[in-house]
Amino acid sequence: MITGRYGLSQCATESDHQRSFAKIMADLKERGWVRSAINQLKVWALAEDLAMILADVTRHEADGSILEWVRACYTVRRDTKGWKIAMSEVKPPFLGPGDLTR
């Protein structure tokens, strides 16, 4: 994961990744999150083993209210062990790749 505020956060092992994901999910649940909906998804194939994905997501609370809107950009690469993913949030007012409207 790459953020402007914190820089690069990297997981060296599968167990590191699971711990990191569990922490992210616990933090979201603490804030009232119960589900997410994908509003827009755009994929750019860059090579046979490389792609970029832009996703607009709405995070919802139990009563259906909106907790937050998130735009994230993923770079995905396939190697002999599977897919590797790098994620970055696109903070407003920036649009990210493709300058797609929100």
N, C-alpha and C positions, 0 to 999 in steps of 0.2 A: 504494500500500500504506500502511495506517495501523496503527501499533503503539503500544502504551502506552509502551514503552521509547524508541523512536526518533522517534515522531511521524509526519508525512506524508513519504512518499518518492514523488516524482512523475516520470513519464517524459514529456518534451515531444515526442519524435519516435519513430517506429517503430524507428530504430536504437538509441536510448536504451533502449527497451523490450527489444529483443533482447539488448543487453549486460547489462542487469539480470537478465533471465531466465537467461542463460548463467551468470552469476555464482552465482545461486541454485542452479542445477542442479549446477555444479561443487562448490559447498560441500556439497550433499547427497551427491554421489558420494564425496567425500573422507571423509565420515562413514560410508560403507559402504552407502548406499542403492542399491537396484537396481530397485525397483518400488513402486507404491502401489496400494492397494485402497480403493474408496469403500464405507464401511460404512452410511452414512445420507445421504440427500440430500432436502432439503425446499426447495420453491420457493414464494415468495409473489409473485403478480403484483400490482403496485401501480398500474400504468397500462398503456396500450398499449405504451409505450416504456420502462417501468421495472419492475424486479423485484429481489427480495432472495433470495439462495440461502444455505442453511446446509449445509455438508458436513462429515461426519466421515470422516477418512481414516486408514488405517494405512499407515505406511511400513515396508517390509521390506528386510532385508539378503539377500545372495546365498544364505545357508543357510536362508532362510525365517524366521529369527527377526525379531522386531519391533524396529525401530529406534525408532519413536515413534508415538504417536497424536496427531492434530492435528484441531482443530475450527476451521473457517474460515467467515467470513461474507463474502459477495460482494454488492455492490450493482452492478447492471448497468443501463446506460441506452443506448438506441439513439438516435443522431442521424443527420444526413444522410451522415456519413462512415463509419458502422458502429457497433459496440458499444463502449462505454467501461466499464471495470471497476475498481471499488475493492475491495480485499481487506483484511480484518482478521482476525487470529487471535483466537480466543476462548480465553483462558487458564483452566485450572482454578483455582479451583473454579467459575468463572462458566459459566453455561449458554448465554448469548447469546439471540437472538430466539426466542420461542416457549417458552423454558424447557424444551426437549426434553432428556430424560435422555441421558446419554452411553452 
